[in-house]
């Protein structure tokens, strides 16, 4: 059980970094159109899409990725709690 929770926590941590890299790539023109950017888009967009439907952009600023990362961090916190309960 500990190994499964540890693997899930690590996976959520890695996915958080994938999201952060994908978000930072928006600052560089053409970065998301590269092959690396397309791979990150295929990994990130299915998770980010529901947040974008719920949270509209504020002017030119899209805050939905921030909320998505916060949700991932809350999930990691919940896994840590489960880890210490068992």
N, C-alpha and C positions, 0 to 999 in steps of 0.2 A: 504494500500500500504506500509506503514511504517513497519507493522508487517511482511509482506512477505519479504521485503528487509532485515530486521533484522534477520529473520530466515535463509535466504540464506547466509548472512554474517557469522552467527554462524556456519552453516553447513560447509562452506568453511574453517573456522578456525579449527573446529574439524577435518576435513579431512586432513588439513595440519599437525596436530599433529599425526594423524594415519600414514601418510607418513613418518614423522620424526622417529617415533617409529619403523616402519618397516625397515627403512634404518639403524638405529642404531642396530637393531637385527642382521644385517649381520656381525657385529663385534664379535658376540658370537657364537661359534660353536654349531650347532644343534638347535639354537633358532628358526630358521624359520621352522624347521621340527616339532615343538611342535604344539599342537592344537591351541594355541593363535597365533602363527606365521602363521599357515595355514589360519586362519580367516583374519588376516591382509593382507596376500597375495591375498586372494580373493577380498578384498576391494581395494588394492593398484595396483596390476598388470594391471588391465584393463586400468587404467589411465597412468601408467608409460610406458606401451608397445609402444605407438606411439612415445614417446620421445626417447626410446631406439633404435627405427628404424631409427630416424633422426640423433641422436648424437651418434657417435661411442665411445667406451671406449678409454681413453687415457692411454695406458699401462694396468695397473691393476686397474685403477681408472675410475669408471663410474660416469660421471657428469650429466647424464640425470635426476636423481632425483632432483638435485639442480635446474635445469632449470624448472622442473615440479612444484616445490614449488614456484619458482619465478612467474610462470604463475598464480598459485593460488593466490598469494599475489596481483598481478596486477588485477585479477578478483575481489578480495575483495576491492581494491582501487576504482575500477569502480563502485561497488555497493554502496560504501560510497558516491561517487560523485552523483549517482542517488538519494540516500537517501536525500542529502542536496538540490538537485534541486527540489524535490517534497516537 
